[in-house]
Amino acid sequence: MTSHDFDQWIDRRQTGSLKWDDAAVLFDSADVLPLWVADTDFPAPPPVLEAIRQRVEHGILGYPSPRFLAFDALAGWLQKRHGWQTDTSWMVSTPGVVTAISVAVQTLSQPGDKIIIQPPVYPPFFSSVQRNGRTLVENPLILENGRYRMDFDDLARKAAGARMLVLCSPHNPVGRVWSAAELKTLADICLANDLIILTDEIHGDLIYPGHRHIPLATLDDAVAKHTVTFVAPSKTFNTAGLYTSTVVIPDAALRKDFATGIQTLSIGKSNIFGIAAMEAAYLHGEPWLAQLLPYLKGNADYLAEALNHQTPNIKVQVPEGTYLAWLDCRDLGLTPENLASFFAQEAKVGLNNGASFGSEGVGFMRLNFGCARPLLKEAVARIAQAYAARGF
Ligand SMILES: Cc1ncc(COP(=O)(O)O)c(C=O)c1O
């Protein structure tokens, strides 16, 4: 079996990388270690790279079709990894999950409709509701003993009169992998109020031991009929730059409206490398993923242990899934601006400001630990040094 050396750091500077090459400008600080936007610093699995190479070797880069090959591969993956029996006719190809969520908002709701999100949450959830002229309704998560849970009483009140809920499952940034009981309660409330549920499951393959990702649509047929699921190989296999995602919609009427929106915008044509990568990832990427997950868990364990020990006023929980850690820095007593500047200017690490995930994120920072461990160690050393220098 091939052994993958995730410890090896590959220089991404000067490769047109958003994470690395834009960091100095974004963080207004030279030599910042970038641990922000959610891609990893690992090469994609060898079979994925080989599939792209074969496309190049073949030489003809005309219009591709995701149907048959890539959709079959995805259906096989969803069945094998998550026990979800799908039909490839339910699948619509999209150029990225954020784009697809925005189109779903446009096509499955009306201007002014109330759409519920659960902050602190991935920032584009706010903008896809607000920029499309819908009414944002917030059902904040509750933080209890370092772990987030949903507020179902609040949700039940707010679901009455709403049109849609956008679920993040697993949740970015808080790292929760929702349990069957939580998903069922959420679905019961949504169905009782006839809500459509957009469920962003892009992190669904990045799950740590003791937890299991449950695609919302597997709960039962009634839930499936109200559910629009967003998946992509991009987080799991680090292919985000290929902008290839899939929306799975079991209900024919919802699917028709969504697909019409995609056609209207003329964004349903896939990328030939994205399709090749998606097929190879889902067919042949599993052994690589089996090695990646323990490595990421090792990073998460190291990070939590090191920061909780060396910088006790920055509290870190090991997430249940995703490669994102949610640092509770509220005890530092800094404003969001000063907190961001502490990390960027003093520690020289580039993190996402928690405030961008909603007001519940004020005082938090999000750290992407999808990198070689030596780099993560360097980041921790920088944070610990800046923390000591400040005398926090
Ligand atoms: C929850 C979630 N959805 C979507 C995306 C981005 O998806 P895409 O690049 O396919 O638009 C991310 C990336 O960080 C994410 O965390």
The ligand as an SDF file (V2000), in Angstrom:
LIG
                    3D

 16 16  0  0  0  0  0  0  0  0999 V2000
  -19.5590   24.7730    4.4290 C   0  0  0  0  0  0  0  0  0  0  0  0
  -18.8850   25.1650    3.1440 C   0  0  0  0  0  0  0  0  0  0  0  0
  -19.5950   25.2110    2.0190 N   0  0  0  0  0  0  0  0  0  0  0  0
  -19.0210   25.5490    0.8340 C   0  0  0  0  0  0  0  0  0  0  0  0
  -17.6840   25.8680    0.7650 C   0  0  0  0  0  0  0  0  0  0  0  0
  -17.0760   26.2800   -0.5410 C   0  0  0  0  0  0  0  0  0  0  0  0
  -17.5390   25.5090   -1.5710 O   0  0  0  0  0  0  0  0  0  0  0  0
  -17.1810   25.8610   -3.0880 P   0  0  0  0  0  0  0  0  0  0  0  0
  -15.7330   26.1790   -3.1570 O   0  0  0  0  0  0  0  0  0  0  0  0
  -17.5570   24.6060   -3.7930 O   0  0  0  0  0  0  0  0  0  0  0  0
  -18.0500   27.0110   -3.4740 O   0  0  0  0  0  0  0  0  0  0  0  0
  -16.9100   25.8240    1.9250 C   0  0  0  0  0  0  0  0  0  0  0  0
  -15.4950   26.1990    1.8640 C   0  0  0  0  0  0  0  0  0  0  0  0
  -14.8910   26.5440    2.8260 O   0  0  0  0  0  0  0  0  0  0  0  0
  -17.5220   25.4590    3.1290 C   0  0  0  0  0  0  0  0  0  0  0  0
  -16.8230   25.3990    4.2760 O   0  0  0  0  0  0  0  0  0  0  0  0
  1  2  1  0
  2  3  1  0
  2 15  2  0
  3  4  2  0
  4  5  1  0
  5  6  1  0
  5 12  2  0
  6  7  1  0
  7  8  1  0
  8  9  2  0
  8 10  1  0
  8 11  1  0
 12 13  1  0
 12 15  1  0
 13 14  2  0
 15 16  1  0
M  END
$$$$
